[in-house]
Amino acid sequence: MGMSTGGNKGVKSEINVTPLVDVVLVLLIIFMVVTPELQRGKDVKLPMAKAAQQKKDGVDPIIISIKSDKTVYIEQEETNLTALPDLIRRDMMAIPGGRPVMIKGDASLQYGDVKQLVDVIRKSTVAGIKIDGVSLAAATEEKK
């Protein structure tokens, strides 16, 4: 493949595709990395809240979801309340210094179901590592 500089033929009007492909591949890689982080835990219908505070600390929380049929998930892994403390300990050991826990509970659950989950989480302490708070996820109403 030779490159012509114009010569007798005039200006060549072809698009150089290489920079375009480079940019598209970089964007594809960025979206592949970011997309799984946008949806953590299982998809549940969150209860609505009029006012909610969003935590701005840099520590990544452990996401525990409880669906309407009372199945419990730690991140995407299905578990039950008896095995949950061991899984929390496993995830706590990954980051020293403690991590917060966020509960994504379905809106149709009873108060007692979520309270039972909170009690299990609070009892799941690890020697030298503390659970840095338990928070509840909620959906907020759109402001017009």
Steps between C-alpha positions, in 0.01 A plus 500: 500500500651825396408848603444762238563866570277634236731527200303491179185362658428788736399483865394161628186519715512185711426481870781377720316233700780410744444789749124439488546131582739590785248737658210257461697215657600715799137603551388138473751393767391783731133405467579132554677583826250757631169330411519212754571749778186700428267219603623327812302251700177350371232709338224570751215755514634744758267685737444869426648765728418870505844595629804278480864567571764363272825392663801663341777303669753316286448154650316254279204348691401136505161477326251256652169464316182337627230436241125483550513120534753547787799365309821667614792594275843632589597696188378250229547180704187336644526398864288447810503664842705220660783520243492881475736574794778291344461675165504842667819405685654389170418831334612700805842336496555624143525865615663558840361767729130420464239555235143625505213271407209613285171311500284510189165374627194455282218747572251217558692353795381528859701698755582180691666339197742788455562528876592132514752558220646804682538293819690228313727762340577670833598166655741429213802673647854395424785520746667836449265601216175678563194550289507870430125558516193342343298715263178443308470574129195698390374656179435872507228688321603703198495876561326700230 
